[in-house]
Amino acid sequence: MPRALLSVSDKSGLVDFARGLTELGFELVSTGGTAKTLRAAGLACLDISDVTNFPEMLDGRVKTLHPAVHGGLLARRDLPEHLAAIAAHGITTIDVVCVNLYPFRETARKPGVKPDDVIEQIDIGGPSMLRSAAKNFAAVTVVVDPADYRRVLESLAPSAAGVADLRRQLAAKVYAHTAAYDAAIASWFAGQAGDQFPERITLAFDRQQALRYGENPEQKAAFYVEDQGAGLAGLVQKGGKELSFNNLLDLEGALLALDAFDGTCACAIVKHTTPCGLATGTDASDAYRKALACDPLSAFGSVIAFSVPVDDVAGALVASLFVECVVAPAFSDSALDTLAAKKNLRVLVGTPGAFAPTDLKRVRGGLLVQQRPSARLDEVGWTVVSKRQPTSAERADLLFAWRAVASVKSNAIVLARDGATIGIGAGQMSRVDASFVAVHKAKSAGHETAGCALGSDAFFPFRDGIDQAAAAGVTAIVQPGGSVRDAEVIAAADEHGMAMVFTGRRTFRH
């Protein structure tokens, strides 16, 4: 009689799977709560202690760590000496192993959880059984995911074919699963030690979905997530085509632009991961109109994010423009109906939440890891370095410009007035070029630049950017400062009668 060992913390689908195994002639062996669940469903099973002839001990810490278990898993069926060895010790082979692990990650994330409680959720026997069974995949079917129960039962039927291929696939899945489990434990220990950059990091991501292609049609791609249902994966799509690789990148850019405006009604319009319009407003439609006015030409084919629910009016306004995606915390029923009529428009609902504390960037042969900057951008640490103090209206525009420029690709310059961008210079090789582009974009869209404020994500290395801004009528500038030519730059601002603020903080976005 073939034997199956079942020991799971996630009991979804367990009874039906176990019943299917008994119908196929398997003898069931189980542990603790799993055995109770099976017996409550009327299924007979042996306790693990009946197999090991040794009681569970140390509050269940030791129950499956025994030669009677691992000998039954690891014995090669094609080697007579292996079979003779286990027979000499009265060990029966185990043909199916169904194990999923203690909920370590879920426990570790509970607010206020005690370290001792987290440590108790480090599974020892489970990973050991999984790894033993997976190593011997030529003879043992190992199951770690309830989603695989059905196809495992189908593969075990007498008439089934391709069992060896499935066993190999399941073995690979096991090692990926245990690697991710160990990575979560290692990350927790590093966090307990306050080590943001440990000697070794192990990343574990699950594939959320295959994508049609990457940045270009000839590139294959997929979307992987750290946690199911979190971040972009937590957004609920209400309409439109499947999200693409570039859609996801632009969604991230749009949501990033709103991070600095937490608690404020704001709208970000993003193209190629950087804003082409960003504004605050009295409601969603007001913020949208102001953001769109910055650069309506570039907004064609954009991704739009709102920090507040989209009402009927805002929904109709967005629907009048060709847009790839729109995301908001909520939509009115009428707005959803209106947007759903646009068959190619992807509508996403939800609040993705905060970033992980570190930012990862792949380079050839390695990975750059950095602390993620705070999304909080306020006037703390500001110093007025010009002779003229900014007016209250200018100061409000400077604060908006400072928050807006942080999400624009460097070198970045933003022109702002009344809680909205009117010109954006992004991704330029020099700051004076970024200033030129911002002014050019503003004038192209019909904006009057006289009297506006300017935000720069890094210091001005020369006075030419200041002179160019003055020529456009800019009256106030906010920038980090820190250049060896700060005195020259400040003198230029004073010559033009500008107000200039140093923040002491750079917001590069490469």
KOLZA-265123 format. One line per 8 residues: number of its first residue (from 1); their letters; for each residue y negated, x negated, z of C-alpha. Coordinates in steps of 0.001 Angstrom, whole numbers, plus 500000, padded with zeros to 6 digits. Example, Ala and Ser with C-alpha at 12.3 -4.5 7.8 and 13.67 -1.06 7.14 Angstrom:
# residues 2
1 = as = 504500,487700,507800 | 501060,486330,507140
//
This chain:
# residues 510
1 = mprallsv = 500000,500000,500000 | 496606,498529,499035 | 494125,498164,501863 | 490375,498872,501998 | 488064,497657,504761 | 484962,499807,505331 | 482151,498859,507717 | 478714,500209,506879
9 = sdksglvd = 475394,500891,508578 | 474231,503096,505686 | 476772,505906,505680 | 475409,507825,502702 | 478283,508716,500378 | 480784,507024,502694 | 483114,509972,503318 | 483476,510878,499648
17 = fargltel = 484114,507235,498775 | 486715,506858,501517 | 488413,510088,500504 | 488580,508841,496931 | 490222,505637,498130 | 492878,507515,500123 | 493623,509667,497089 | 494224,506439,495169
25 = gfelvstg = 496741,505370,497837 | 494594,502998,499906 | 495061,502451,503610 | 491683,502442,505365 | 490590,499920,507984 | 487270,500383,509728 | 485007,499434,512616 | 483005,501224,515294
33 = gtaktlra = 480713,503949,514034 | 482187,503870,510550 | 485654,504654,511928 | 484229,507547,513960 | 482550,508979,510855 | 485765,508773,508857 | 487881,510377,511559 | 485330,513133,512062
41 = aglacldi = 485820,513927,508365 | 489582,514142,508866 | 490404,510765,507331 | 492949,508471,508940 | 491998,504836,509439 | 493073,501791,511382 | 490673,500173,513817 | 489833,496554,513024
49 = sdvtnfpe = 491428,495607,516355 | 494741,497009,515045 | 494528,494408,512276 | 493333,491449,514340 | 495291,492315,517507 | 492127,491294,519304 | 489557,493631,520847 | 485942,493825,519755
57 = mldgrvkt = 483870,491795,522187 | 480358,490658,523096 | 478885,494093,522443 | 480380,494113,518953 | 479078,490678,517988 | 482690,489565,517433 | 485050,491972,515719 | 485735,490924,512105
65 = lhpavhgg = 485421,487144,512501 | 489177,486609,512514 | 491833,484991,510266 | 493582,488358,509926 | 490458,489602,508132 | 489324,486532,506219 | 492852,485420,505391 | 493433,488850,503852
73 = llarrdlp = 490247,488504,501850 | 490443,484883,500715 | 494120,484506,499877 | 494531,483925,496142 | 497117,486306,494732 | 498025,483839,491973 | 499022,481065,494385 | 502454,481531,495998
81 = ehlaaiaa = 501554,479083,498766 | 498572,481265,499772 | 500740,484372,499896 | 503404,482539,501844 | 500831,481284,504343 | 499411,484700,505150 | 502899,486225,505256 | 503943,483623,507817
89 = hgittidv = 501106,484827,510064 | 501623,488526,509434 | 498361,488903,507498 | 498013,491721,504966 | 495830,491316,501898 | 492636,493366,501685 | 491874,494705,498210 | 488577,496556,498652
97 = vcvnlypf = 485699,495669,500980 | 482825,498093,501482 | 480125,496640,503723 | 476386,497053,504038 | 474432,495156,506598 | 472540,495863,509786 | 469008,497096,509033 | 467273,493833,509906
105 = retarkpg = 464232,494204,507661 | 463634,497826,508658 | 463867,496937,512348 | 461598,493904,512033 | 458851,496064,510496 | 458730,498609,513286 | 455408,498474,515131 | 455750,496868,518536
113 = vkpddvie = 459420,495990,518131 | 460681,493363,520580 | 462001,490070,519167 | 465314,490526,521011 | 465822,493870,519266 | 465174,492253,515883 | 467627,489439,516609 | 470371,491950,517418
121 = qidiggps = 470012,493240,513858 | 471007,489881,512362 | 474402,490702,510905 | 477003,487924,511135 | 480365,489504,510393 | 479089,491636,507533 | 477735,488803,505371 | 480836,486732,506169
129 = mlrsaakn = 483158,489454,504901 | 481020,490071,501835 | 480937,486406,500915 | 484668,485956,501440 | 485479,489001,499332 | 483021,488021,496613 | 484432,484508,496416 | 487848,486047,495714
137 = faavtvvv = 486508,488586,493213 | 489491,487924,490943 | 491545,490057,493335 | 489101,491829,495652 | 486621,494568,494802 | 483552,494202,497016 | 480930,496940,497369 | 477566,496480,499033
145 = dpadyrrv = 475595,499342,497447 | 476458,503055,497825 | 475170,503544,494282 | 478291,501729,493074 | 480829,503962,494828 | 481535,506198,491842 | 482132,503450,489312 | 484305,501544,491795
153 = leslapsa = 486563,504557,492251 | 486723,504989,488491 | 487649,501318,488064 | 490495,501603,490572 | 492189,504478,488752 | 495552,503457,487192 | 494281,504034,483660 | 491010,502155,484127
161 = agvadlrr = 490084,499091,482079 | 487516,496346,482609 | 488152,496011,486351 | 487764,492222,486252 | 484302,492451,484681 | 483177,494965,487289 | 484472,492807,490134 | 482518,489856,488809
169 = qlaakvya = 479353,491964,488548 | 479800,493266,492087 | 480380,489744,493409 | 477127,488567,491849 | 475379,491555,493409 | 476776,490614,496816 | 475439,487056,496717 | 472019,488287,495597
177 = htaaydaa = 472103,490813,498441 | 473085,488344,501152 | 470544,485830,499839 | 467799,488439,500150 | 469020,489347,503625 | 468913,485719,504757 | 465482,485302,503135 | 464139,488190,505217
185 = iaswfagq = 465527,486604,508379 | 464068,483192,507528 | 460696,484795,506790 | 460742,486604,510141 | 461482,483409,512033 | 458649,481631,510182 | 456339,484476,511111 | 457370,484276,514747
193 = agdqfper = 456429,480597,514691 | 453120,481366,512996 | 454100,479205,510043 | 452467,480643,506942 | 453693,477749,504802 | 457213,476860,506003 | 459108,473870,504673 | 461157,476117,502401
201 = itlafdrq = 460516,479647,501172 | 463095,481940,499655 | 461827,484887,497639 | 463823,488071,497230 | 462763,490822,494856 | 464665,493847,493555 | 464389,494986,489962 | 462422,498209,489900
209 = qalrygen = 462685,498784,486186 | 463209,497110,482855 | 460062,497108,480733 | 459912,497680,477004 | 458431,494216,476543 | 456089,491728,478205 | 452539,490780,477291 | 453646,490690,473642
217 = peqkaafy = 456402,492646,471858 | 458691,489636,471388 | 458775,488941,475152 | 461415,490641,477291 | 460235,491738,480737 | 461077,493574,483948 | 459237,494724,487074 | 460537,493412,490412
225 = vedqgagl = 459404,494583,493841 | 459512,493187,497359 | 460137,496601,498901 | 461298,499780,497260 | 458585,502407,497412 | 455786,499995,498363 | 452781,498675,496435 | 452664,499644,492783
233 = aglvqkgg = 456268,500839,493085 | 455040,503452,495580 | 452793,505146,493026 | 454175,508429,491698 | 453800,508875,487954 | 452844,512429,487006 | 452603,512111,483273 | 452526,509919,480207
241 = kelsfnnl = 454733,507198,478807 | 456611,504587,480785 | 454397,501930,482329 | 454209,498678,480391 | 453892,495074,481577 | 450180,495027,480725 | 449639,498456,482338 | 450973,497096,485620
249 = ldlegall = 448743,494020,485427 | 445683,496167,484731 | 446588,498619,487490 | 446646,495701,489891 | 443245,494558,488630 | 441764,498034,489031 | 443094,498500,492544 | 441942,495007,493493
257 = aldafdgt = 438425,495922,492405 | 438438,498854,494830 | 439688,496850,497813 | 436197,495673,498750 | 434975,499297,498733 | 437433,500640,501305 | 436151,503899,502761 | 433673,504349,499913
265 = cacaivkh = 433829,506690,496940 | 434282,504235,494065 | 435633,503988,490540 | 436830,500873,488706 | 437386,500677,484960 | 439472,497646,484023 | 440306,495961,480750 | 442543,492881,480596
273 = ttpcglat = 442739,492722,484422 | 438968,492448,484985 | 436407,495229,485490 | 434244,496368,482618 | 432644,498927,484916 | 432554,499449,488675 | 430476,501879,490687 | 430146,503872,493874
281 = gtdasday = 429009,507471,493816 | 428608,510751,495643 | 431936,511971,494250 | 434602,510931,491754 | 432766,512183,488687 | 429477,510522,489726 | 431220,507179,490336 | 433074,507484,487020
289 = rkalacdp = 429928,508216,484994 | 428142,505222,486511 | 431113,502901,485988 | 431591,504034,482390 | 427899,503533,481616 | 428233,499799,482296 | 430258,499149,479146 | 431521,502305,477426
297 = lsafgsvi = 432717,500333,474404 | 435094,498151,476417 | 436326,501144,478433 | 438301,502346,475401 | 442003,501851,476215 | 441273,500895,479827 | 442926,501518,483176 | 440870,503526,485669
305 = afsvpvdd = 441235,503638,489453 | 439542,505956,491927 | 439326,505435,495682 | 439020,509207,496247 | 440867,512270,494901 | 440085,513262,491314 | 438690,516780,491068 | 438518,519120,488071
313 = vagalvas = 435256,517676,486751 | 436331,514045,487013 | 439691,514879,485431 | 437976,516438,482427 | 435654,513445,482052 | 438546,510957,482061 | 440486,513100,479594 | 437609,512866,477115
321 = lfvecvva = 438147,509100,476775 | 441192,507228,475445 | 442640,505705,478618 | 445977,503957,479215 | 446346,504807,482937 | 444458,506539,485707 | 445339,506166,489394 | 443940,507951,492438
329 = pafsdsal = 445051,509006,495934 | 445323,512608,494684 | 444426,514915,491794 | 443482,518569,491757 | 445968,520856,489999 | 443481,521491,487209 | 442823,517755,486774 | 446566,517097,486498
337 = dtlaakkn = 446931,519845,483890 | 444013,518493,481893 | 445246,514910,482011 | 448850,515924,481293 | 447689,517255,477934 | 447035,513631,476952 | 450641,512703,476129 | 450125,508942,476188
345 = lrvlvgtp = 448046,508854,479380 | 449920,507619,482444 | 448750,509468,485568 | 449641,507851,488898 | 449183,509225,492392 | 449205,507306,495649 | 447695,504588,497783 | 449483,501252,497261
353 = gafaptdl = 448480,499775,500614 | 447556,496239,501574 | 448651,492979,500009 | 451137,490583,501500 | 449294,487815,503392 | 450119,485162,500789 | 449439,484962,497071 | 451963,483359,494712
361 = krvrggll = 451234,481789,491348 | 453958,480320,489146 | 453390,476935,487518 | 455764,474726,485563 | 458422,473458,487917 | 456968,475050,491005 | 455003,477676,492840 | 451495,477655,494268
369 = vqqrpsar = 451202,479567,497520 | 447876,480369,499128 | 446474,482545,501841 | 445135,485726,500305 | 441377,486143,500821 | 440182,488979,502979 | 439089,492056,501070 | 436286,492483,503596
377 = ldevgwtv = 433013,491425,501981 | 429922,492117,504040 | 426629,490477,505027 | 428082,488374,507838 | 426992,484772,507360 | 424331,485563,504769 | 421266,483329,504692 | 418096,484087,502777
385 = vskrqpts = 417180,480721,501241 | 414240,481802,499094 | 410660,482135,500229 | 410739,485858,499458 | 412940,488130,501519 | 414901,490775,499565 | 413683,494344,499941 | 416025,496895,501518
393 = aeradllf = 416838,498272,498055 | 417533,494776,496729 | 419718,494005,499717 | 421839,497100,499024 | 422214,496032,495390 | 423084,492484,496440 | 425835,493718,498747 | 427293,495866,495975
401 = awravasv = 427085,492970,493497 | 428776,490628,495983 | 431667,493044,496454 | 431961,493739,492741 | 431939,490137,491517 | 434968,489236,493690 | 437316,491135,491366 | 435892,489706,488132
409 = ksnaivla = 437590,486747,486463 | 435792,483430,486973 | 433321,482222,485993 | 431875,485585,486967 | 428405,487089,486982 | 427620,490727,487772 | 424342,492568,487270 | 423977,495612,489506
417 = rdgatigi = 421615,498439,490321 | 421959,501535,492521 | 425621,501007,493395 | 426839,500308,489869 | 427444,497380,487570 | 425219,497339,484513 | 426410,494043,483032 | 429481,491851,483625
425 = gagqmsrv = 430054,488301,482411 | 433710,487375,483005 | 436027,484457,482380 | 433460,482102,480891 | 433751,478328,480834 | 430245,477857,482255 | 428145,479893,484645 | 425161,479966,482321
433 = dasfvavh = 427407,481490,479639 | 428619,484084,482163 | 424974,484942,482893 | 424239,485211,479184 | 427226,487511,478608 | 426297,489751,481556 | 422758,490188,480230 | 424018,490691,476682
441 = kaksaghe = 426519,493347,477769 | 423864,495144,479812 | 421374,495277,476968 | 424075,496260,474458 | 424873,499284,476613 | 421181,500202,476779 | 420535,499161,480369 | 417178,497932,481578
449 = tagcalgs = 417808,494651,483390 | 414361,494293,484911 | 414543,494690,488661 | 418336,494428,488939 | 420376,492228,491293 | 422800,489486,490301 | 426034,488435,492018 | 427784,485137,491312
457 = daffpfrd = 431320,484339,492518 | 430499,480624,492954 | 427404,478429,493240 | 425033,477701,490377 | 425502,474026,489461 | 422161,473941,487586 | 418979,475971,487483 | 419604,477143,483902
465 = gidqaaaa = 421510,480216,485081 | 418589,481156,487334 | 416079,480722,484526 | 418187,482888,482255 | 418462,485596,484907 | 414715,485521,485486 | 414090,485918,481778 | 416161,489120,481907
473 = gvtaivqp = 414090,490446,484812 | 416581,489861,487642 | 414707,489902,490964 | 417441,489099,493514 | 420527,486877,493498 | 423507,486563,495823 | 425734,483498,495541 | 427863,481264,497812
481 = ggsvrdae = 425636,478181,497669 | 427039,474719,498238 | 425971,472900,495072 | 424532,469374,495225 | 421616,470913,493308 | 421022,473825,495691 | 417457,472628,496302 | 416767,472692,492555
489 = viaaadeh = 418302,476164,492248 | 416335,477532,495201 | 413137,476043,493788 | 413822,477855,490496 | 414245,481147,492346 | 410970,480574,494182 | 409169,479723,490938 | 410278,483087,489521
497 = gmamvftg = 409487,484996,492711 | 413141,485897,493223 | 414906,486636,496480 | 418065,484549,496881 | 420860,484879,499430 | 423599,482354,500181 | 426833,483846,501514 | 428623,480594,502352
505 = rrtfrh = 431794,481989,500799 | 433232,481598,497310 | 435220,484391,495622 | 436796,482694,492620 | 439439,484697,490767 | 441239,482383,488317
//
